[in-house]
Amino acid sequence: MCGLAGFFQRRDVMPAGTRVIESMTGTILHRGPDDSGAWTSDDGSVVLGHRRLSIVDLSPEGHQPMRSASGRFVMVFNGEIYNFRKLRGELESRGARFRGHSDTEVMLAAFDAWGIVESLRRFNGMFAFAVWDNQRQELTVARDRLGEKPLYYGWVGDTLIFGSELKALRRFPGFEPKIDRSVLPLYFAYGYIPTPFTIFTEVSKLPPATYLTVSRGERGRPIAYWSLAGVVEERRFVDSEADAREQTHALLQDAVRIRLEADVPLGALLSGGIDSSLIVALMQSASSIPVRTFTIGFPDARYDEAPAAKAVAAHLGTYHTELRVDPVDALDLIPRLPTIYDEPFADASQIPTSLVFQLARRHVTVVMSGDGGDELFAGYNRHTWAPRVWRVAQSLPTLVRRGARHALQSLSPQAWDTWFESFDGVLPSWMKHRLVGEKLYKLAAILTSADAASVYKSLATNAGNVDSLLVRCDKRPDSDWLPRVPRSIAGRLDERMLYLDTLTYLPDDILAKVDRASMASSVESRTPFLDHRLAELAWSIPFASKVRGHVGKVILRDILRDYVPPALTERPKAGFGVPLDSWLRGPLRDWVEALIEPGKLRSEGYLDERFVHSVWQEHLSGRRNNQYTLWSILMFEAWLASN
């Protein structure tokens, strides 16, 4: 796991390229504190920089930038190629010879043997890289299939600049960042800025599963070397649920096995839920010594997953470490969040995620996580209830649907929460959720939706269209920015959700959160569920085999029963949250009010200060839990103040 940066000057050549690249990579020291390197082409037009977190091949033979044996290719690389040993065997049978045992050297030999694009199709891993082809005089940047590793790029005149984080690009001479006002509505609707957009007009995110080749004559454009749409369109369903379970189990075992390769201490994050428990169980079954596991807990029982994690760890026999978190820990971390994330990012689980990686770094350098299981195997609450509600809604007359929506919105979300709490002892587990009122408002919104696309937008965005009320912006983003949904599933809400969640929410929220949080603590995070072979298999399993009644991830639950008693992991889906609602009213209140002071907002000119004030007062009074809207406002304002 590392950080990279560089630039390609297609016209005039800048002097002092080494000084510039050292400044760029210096901003991402946290991504690679173990080593650094830079390479400049003979004419000075191409400069590549690298920061190394040593994981595989700790010797100098793993140093980057690295040149291929032929001398044709020079590369900087961030990530891991998990099938590099298999590829190395194939290459050695073709006559390749290797100095060390790093996956970087195998990648370069693959480029020599098969070319860049064919090699991309053979790699199984998480990666972002930049490679200079001396023969063709081309620079290619590429990103892994599901978007685990980030890559930003932009132009300063005729110079391509790129890096693992935005802060590296900002160090390039002549780069003048300009906030892209048109993406602010997207940020406030989703809590993140989706690919390919960034907060700056001059910079884009390279989409997952694409490469971009630039030459002196062409700027190029991102080209896909793999697509989830192709997987969906060409899929053949498994013969039975038994086959689906067997194949998923075997492939997940292999995905975990190949991710155990490391020359440094390795552990796992454990929440006690289905996904992380299954990953830890498979790790422990493949290990002769106790796996190190890590979790954090909170004084507020609504958000405390530590007891469940401890019980699973005890059953599996792991060496478990737990950290108890209080608002003081959050207060210490929050001022650093804008620097960690580089652009506005408003998933509040970034707080516990950052804290658990800080904990893990005291003991290990690599951790496994269960990210991706929800998107591939239908694990979010909306995956179970939304398709059934939508089917019923479609059968009802319009007036009835409107009446039902009005009834659900006749009480505030806070009032619904209070009402449900009064029946806590008699409600079934699937109806218990700490934000049930907000979920009911989501349900109300989809009752009058026109089609599956509208339903998904209602589910994926903040309720109440706060972005349209909040942001002062004349230009709105293209409403068709979402990826095209394959025709075979376009009318199906269930599979539409999984498809779009995998292409948007997963890379731009979940994986961005994990990458920045882990790298801020110089920890490598590995995600077995995001092995592309498993993603392809998951799409050959019918949705009906993933969800049974009110229960999602049926196949994963069935597999986990071989390792952990269901009583230890079966509980309502809660997510990795913090008691943000009470923290905002309590220990964080002064910080909040300093950031949203009306005169300050008015002078900045981005947000409607009257709407912000009303949202804050409504939250303070307890009439409504506006934590999500407020957090997006606060993360934007905190980011703005840091720039």
Residue, then its C-alpha position, 0 to 999 in steps of 0.5 A: m500500500c502506497g501513495l503516488a503522484g506525478f506529471f506528464q508535460r506534453r509541451d514545454v518542460m518544467p525545470a526542477g521536476t525533482r523538487v516539484i515531485e518531492s513536494m507533491t509526494g511529501t503531502i502523502l507521507h502517511r500513505g508510505p512512511d517507509d520509503s520514497g522515490a522519484w524518477t524523471s525521464d531523460d528529457g524531463s517531460v515525465v516525472l513519477g513519485h512514490r511513497r512506500l508502505s512496505i508490505v510485500d518484499l521489504s528489501p530494496e528490490g521493492h523500491q519504486p519507481m521501478r523499471s521493467a527488465s526490458g527498460r521499456f516501462v517505468m511505474v509507480f504503483n499503489g495497492e496489491i496484486y493478489n495473484f502475483r505468484k500465479l502470474r509470476g509462474e506463468l511469466e517464468s515459464r516464458g523466460a522472465r527472471f526476477r530480482g526480488h519477490s514484489d508484485t510490482e516487479v511481476m506487473l512490469a514483467a506482465f506489461d513486457a509480456w502481454g501489454i498493459v491492457e491485457s495485463l489489467r484483465r489478468f490482475n486480481g487486486m486493488f490498485a492504482f498505478a501510473v506507467w510510462d512506456n518509453q517505446r510508445q512515449e505514452l503515460t497510462v494511469a489505471r484503477d482497479r475494477l471496483g474502486e478500492k484504490p483512488l486516483y485523481y487527475g487533472w490538467v494544468g495547461d498541457t500538463l497532466i498531473f495525477g496522484s493518490e490524493l487531491k492534496a498532492l495535485r495542489r502542490f503542482p506549480g500553477f495549479e489554482p483550485k476552483i470550487d465546482r459549485s455545480v457538484l455541491p447539490l450532489y454532495f449535499a444529496y449523497g454525502y459524497i462527491p460521486t465519480p468522475f466529479t471532484i470538488f474542483t473544476e480542474v480535477s476528476k476521479l479516474p473511474p474504477a475499472t478504467y485506464l487513461t492513456v496520454s501521449r504528446g498528441e492525445r489527451g485521451r479519455p478513460i476506457a473500461y477494461w472490465s464492466l459490471a454491466g457486461v457481467v450482468e448482461e452476460r451472466r448465467f444463473v447458478d443451478s441452485e441455492a446449494d450450488a450458490r452457497e458452495q461456490t461462494h464459500a469456496l471462492l471466499q475462502d480463496a479470496v481470503r487465502i490470497r489476501l493473507e500474503a504479507d511480510v508484516p503483521l496482519g489482523a482484521l476489523l471485527s464488528g460482530g456482524i455477518d460480513s466481518s465475522l465471516i472474514v475473520a472466521l475464514m482467516q482463523s480457519a486458515s491460520s495456525i495461530p490466533v488472528r488479531t482482531f480489533t473493534i471499538g465501542f461506545p458508551d451509548a448502547r444503541y451504537d455499541e457493537a463491542p459486546a457482539a464482536k467480543a463474543v464472536a472473537a471468543h468463539l473463534g479464538t482470536y486475539h481481540t483488542e477493544l477500544r472504548v470511545d467517547p466524545v473527547d476522542a471524536l473531538d480530537l479527530i474531527p479537526r483532522l477530517p478535512t485534511i484526511y479526506d481532501e474534499p467534503f465527505a459526510d459519512a459520519s462513520q468516518i469517525p469510528t472508522s478512523l479511530v479503529f484504524q488508529l487502534a489497529r496500527r498500534h499492533v499490525t500494518v495490514v487488516m482485513s475488512g468485510d466491506g462489499g458484502d452488503e452491495l454484492f449479497a443484499g445486506y442493507n435494510r432497503h434491499t429487503w423492504a423496498p422491493r416489497v413496498w414498491r410492488v405493493a405501491q404499484s398495485l394501489p390507486t394513486l389517491v391511496r398512495r398519496g394518502a399513505r404518504h401523507a399519513l406517514q409524514s403526519l408525525s415527525p421522524q422523532a415522534w415515530d422513533t418515540w412511538f416505536e420505542s414504546f413498543d420495543g418489547v413486542l416488535p420483531s427484530w427486523m422492525k427495530h432500528r435506531l432511526v426508524g422515523e427517518k426510514l418511514y419518511k424514506l418509505a413515504a417518499i417512494l410510495t408516490s415515485a413514478d418508477a424504479a429509478s425514482v425510487y432508488k434516488s429517493l432511497a439513496t439521497n437525503a430526504g426532503n431534497v435539502d440540497s435544493l433548499l440549501v445550496r446557492c447554485d445556479k447551475r445544477p449537475d446533469s441529472d443523468w450522471l448515474p451509470r446506465v443500468p443494463r436493460s435486463i434489470a432496468g425495471r427491477l428495483d431489487e437488482r437496480m439497487l445492488y447494481l447502482d450501490t456497487l458502482t456509486y455508494l461503494p467506491d465513492d463512500i465506503l471505499a473512499k472512507v476506508d482508504r483515507a481512514s486506513m492510510a491516515s494511520s499508515v495501515e493497508s486495508r484488504t477486502p476479500f468480498l471485492d475480489h472481482r471473481l466473487a463479484e461476478l459470481a454474486w451476479s450469477i445468483p438470483f436476488a431471491s436467493k440473497v433475500r428471504g423475507h425480511v432477511g438479506k445476505v442469506i447465503l453468507r449467513d448460511i456459510l457463517r453457520d459453519y463457523v459461528p452460532p447464529a445467536l452471536t451474529e443475528r441482530p438488526k442491521a445497524g451500520f458503523g455509526v456514532p451517537l452523532d445526534s446527541w454529540l451535536r447537541g452536547p460536546l460538539r455544539d460550540w464547534v457547530e455554531a462557530l462553523i454555521e455562524p450566519g454572517k460567515l455563511r452569508s459572506e461565503g455565499y455557498l449556503d442559505e444561512r436561513f435554511v441552515h439556521s432552521v435545520w440547526q434549531e429544529h435539531l436542537s429542539g429535538r423535533r427532528n434528528n437532522q444529524y445527516t443534513l447537519w453533518s454534510i453542512l459541517m464537513f463542507e464548512a470545515w473543509l472550506a475553513s481548512n483551504 
